[in-house]
Amino acid sequence: MGYISALETVTEGIMCSLGYGNSFSGLCGALVFIGGLVGSFLFGMAGRKAGKRIVYIVKLTTLMMGLILVGMIFIMGMPDQKTLFALSYTAFGFFAIG
């Protein structure tokens, strides 16, 4: 949850400095939680079926979360990428909260 809190805190400042509006940065913040709701449901069901192998699910989600954060850094260098921003924030929430 620390990653989510940090991302939510700096999202508006980052996105506004890149030329995106306040409403779009708020939408991206909401997409993190929407992706997290879907991810927590799916990973919760997978965790029940995995039993003692749940460690592998945690390792997978942590790896994907890190890769998405690196991808978000590259997306920030490209102009006018609203769709990629929205998808990356949703995917980040899916793996970070899930």
C-alpha positions in Angstrom: 0.0 0.0 0.0 3.0 2.3 0.4 3.5 2.3 -3.4 -0.1 3.2 -3.9 -0.1 6.0 -1.4 3.1 7.5 -2.8 1.8 7.3 -6.4 -1.5 8.9 -5.4 0.3 11.7 -3.6 2.5 12.7 -6.6 0.2 11.8 -9.5 -1.3 15.2 -9.8 2.0 17.0 -9.7 3.6 14.7 -12.2 0.8 14.7 -14.7 0.1 18.5 -14.5 3.8 19.2 -15.2 3.5 17.0 -18.2 0.6 18.9 -19.6 -2.4 16.8 -18.5 -5.3 18.3 -16.6 -6.5 17.8 -13.0 -9.5 15.7 -14.1 -7.3 13.3 -16.0 -4.9 12.8 -13.1 -7.9 12.2 -10.8 -9.2 9.6 -13.3 -5.9 7.9 -13.3 -6.0 7.8 -9.5 -9.4 6.2 -9.6 -8.3 3.7 -12.2 -5.6 2.5 -9.7 -8.3 1.5 -7.3 -10.6 0.0 -9.9 -7.8 -2.1 -11.2 -7.0 -3.1 -7.6 -10.6 -4.2 -7.0 -10.5 -6.5 -10.0 -7.0 -7.7 -9.2 -7.8 -8.5 -5.5 -10.8 -10.5 -6.5 -8.9 -12.5 -9.2 -5.7 -13.0 -7.1 -7.8 -13.9 -4.1 -9.5 -16.7 -6.0 -6.1 -17.8 -7.4 -4.7 -17.8 -3.9 -7.4 -20.1 -2.6 -6.7 -22.6 -5.3 -2.9 -22.3 -5.0 -2.7 -23.2 -1.3 0.9 -23.3 -0.2 2.1 -22.1 -3.6 0.7 -18.6 -3.0 4.3 -17.4 -2.7 4.7 -17.7 -6.5 1.6 -15.5 -7.0 3.1 -12.8 -4.7 6.5 -13.0 -6.6 4.7 -12.7 -9.9 2.7 -9.6 -8.8 5.7 -7.9 -7.3 7.7 -8.5 -10.5 4.9 -7.2 -12.7 4.4 -4.1 -10.4 8.1 -3.2 -10.7 8.0 -3.6 -14.5 4.9 -1.5 -14.8 6.6 1.3 -12.7 9.6 1.2 -15.0 7.2 1.3 -18.0 5.4 4.3 -16.5 8.7 6.2 -16.4 9.2 5.6 -20.1 5.6 6.7 -20.8 6.2 9.9 -19.0 8.9 10.8 -21.5 6.4 10.5 -24.4 4.0 13.4 -25.2 0.2 13.0 -25.4 -0.1 9.4 -24.2 -3.4 9.5 -22.3 -4.3 5.9 -23.2 -1.0 4.5 -22.2 -1.1 6.4 -18.9 -4.6 5.1 -18.1 -3.7 1.6 -19.0 -0.5 1.7 -16.9 -2.2 3.1 -13.9 -4.9 0.4 -14.1 -2.4 -2.3 -14.5 -0.4 -1.0 -11.6 -3.4 -1.1 -9.4 -4.3 -4.6 -10.6 -0.9 -6.0 -9.6 -0.1 -3.7 -6.6 -3.4 -4.0 -4.7 -4.3 -7.4 -6.1 
